[in-house]
């Protein structure tokens, strides 16, 4: 036999309006069960979202770490290749340049520096120097030059880049003035 409890709530009559509510205990149990199911469903959904977000964050962290490790490994390999290349190529000595006549290079490991002199357009004596670093088979660095008679700060300066070719017998390159994006011209050297 089913026991049923009815709760009847009555409200007072206000201005001719009155209402009453009747609740059955079975209805209360059903409503409580529905509320529990809904709360469980929402809690499960929130837990899944939190777990998904945590998994995404962990995946991103692992990916970032793997990328950094790969970058570090590549950088170390480039350094090793540069050191190996610099030990195989001897750039020391006199080089001929169609642009500047003779250029003298000094190499210490992957660092290559040099000097040059030439007569300017108005017969002035110009002297210059550059400083580069070997990166694989490429020298990248800067140059600057003065008019000897004027002394003081460099009159011109900029960037230089040479590619080592023919087993280190030729440097094929280019130069540009400081602050310029476009290269100003060729600057090729042949070892004497």
ABEGO torsion letter per residue (X at the ends): XBBBBBBBBBBBBBGGBBBBBBBBAAAAAAAAAAAAAAAAAAAAAAAAAAAAAAAAAAAAAAAAAAAAAAAAAAAAAAAAAAAAAAAABBABEBBBBAAAEBBBBBBBEABBBBBBBBBBAAGBBBBBBBBBBBBEABBBBBBBBBBAAAEEBBABBEBBBBBBBGGGABBBBBBBBBGBABBAEBBBBBBX
